């Protein structure tokens, strides 16, 4: 065996020895490490509700949508009528001016009056728009509160960890077995149907208590208390 073969054999043997030593150390370090405790994954119950279905089938939404629609239409009609009247008055003013029907003082007074009517109309537009926006926000808050309140009661038995709102394609995939939309809508409509009865009963009780209090004091209730 020549020197090159001997040198090559020694190198291979050295590399093998180093590899074995490294493996032994790694094994020793691995054996020395404590075994990590693996926790079993908890069961997570997830459900979702179709928002579009609630908006179209929840009676509260349908009723309030009609109220807002009617109010918005009334606002548009009121503003349109006043705008048309103002435009007609302005057109008549221009015609009379061209016919020299006014003195300079009269024309100035009428022009100032028309300007004031225009300013009043703009202020009315802003006020009615603000009122409509406030009414819409009030509706949205009431809708959100009614749904959250119902789900809090509903979930006491169902024990869902997460209830998602599905609107359009905001959820890329959802198994229909997790769809509780129909249950939620039915529960919401039932609660909404009972709400007026409970309010009426509370109002009747309040009036009866008031009448009883008055009779104990030998007093007659005022006319404002009788509805």
HELIX and SHEET records of a PDB file:
HELIX    1   1 UNK A    3  UNK A   32  1                                  30    
HELIX    2   2 UNK A   51  UNK A   57  1                                   7    
HELIX    3   3 UNK A   59  UNK A   98  1                                  40    
HELIX    4   4 UNK A  104  UNK A  158  1                                  55    
HELIX    5   5 UNK A  176  UNK A  178  5                                   3    
HELIX    6   6 UNK A  181  UNK A  216  1                                  36    
HELIX    7   7 UNK A  223  UNK A  225  5                                   3    
SHEET    1   A 2 UNK A  46  UNK A  50  0                                        
SHEET    2   A 2 UNK A 162  UNK A 166  1                                        
END                                                                             
